[in-house]
């Protein structure tokens, strides 16, 4: 399904979602993601596993240390987990967690609500 939005409507939607994420930030900082962390989170939860540090770095066009730093922060929030690949000890496998899955589901619900608020006459 395709949703046709005018550029200003797309920006309004992005603004509404970003604002809602900031407002719903809990003391543990769960919703306070950088763009990079959000891209990693959505990649891990929306694309088929396995996900590795190397693979995420390639996909995002950044270095492995950049991914590692982002994963360190996300791991402290328990929205992702890491483990060594038993078949290749050089690889680190990124795993989903229940807390992360619940957050992504909540984010999806928020996007759906905000998108439904956009009507044809809402152009600014």
N, C-alpha and C positions, 0 to 999 in steps of 0.2 A: 504494500500500500504506500502510495506517495502522498505527502501532504505538501501542497503548494503554499509557500509563504513568500511574502514580499521581503526584501532585505531588512527593512525596519521591523517587520514582525518577527523575523528570525532573531534579530538582535534583542528585541523585547523579550522573547522567550528565553534566550540565554541570560539576559539580565535578571528576569524573574527567578529562574532556576538558581543562579549564582547567589542572589539575594536570599532566597529561601534556605540555601545550604549554609550561608553565613549565620542567618538568624537561628537556625536549628542546631548550631554547634553546641555540643555538650561540653561540660568541664574537661572531659578526657580528650577533647579536640578531634573527635572522630570525623566530623564533617569538614574540618579545616584542612583540606588537601590543596597541594599545589596542582597546577595543571598536569605536570608530569606524573604525580602520584595518582591523579584521577585517571589519566590515560593508562597507567599500569593496572590499576584496579579494574577498569572496565575490560581491558584486554584479558586479564586473568579470568574474569567471571563470565565474559560473553563469548570468548573464543575457545575452541577445543584445546584441552591440555594435550601433551605436557607443555608447561612453560618453564623456560630456563632463564637465568640471568643473561646468558649470551644471546638467546633468542629475543628477549625483551630489548636488550641494548641495540640489536640489529634493527628491530621493528621501529623503535623510537629514534634511531639515528644518533644515539649517545654512547658513551663509553660504559663498560661494565661497572666501574666504580660509581658512576652516577646512579645506575640502577641499584647497586648495593646500598647506597646511602638512602635512597627512597624506600627500599624494602626494609631497612633498619627501622625507620620511623613507622612504617605501616605494620611491621611485626610487633612493635611495642604496643600498638593498638589492637593487636590480635585479629586484624582483618585479613592477614595472609600468614602463611607459615612457610618455612623453608626446610628442605632436607637434602642430603647428598643423594645423588643418583647412584643406586647400588651397582648398576652396570658400567658406569663411567664416573668414577669418584671425582673427576674434574668438574662435573656439572652439578649445579644446584637447582633442584626442582622447586618451583613455586607452587604452593598448594592453597586451595580455597579453605576458608574456615566458616563455621556457622555464623559467627558475628559478622564477617564480611559479606556473606550471602544475604543476611537480613538487611544490611546496610544498602546493598545494591538493589534489593527488592524495594526498599523504602524510596530510594532515589528514583527508580523506575516509576513508582506510583506518583511521586512528586512531578516528574516530567510529564506524565500523562495528564495530571490535573492542570498543570500550567498550560500545556498545549491546548487543552479543551477550552481554556479561558480566552484563547485567541479567536476572534471572529473576523469576518470579512471587513467590518467597519472599524476595526481597531487600529488601522494604520495611523501612525503619528507623523 
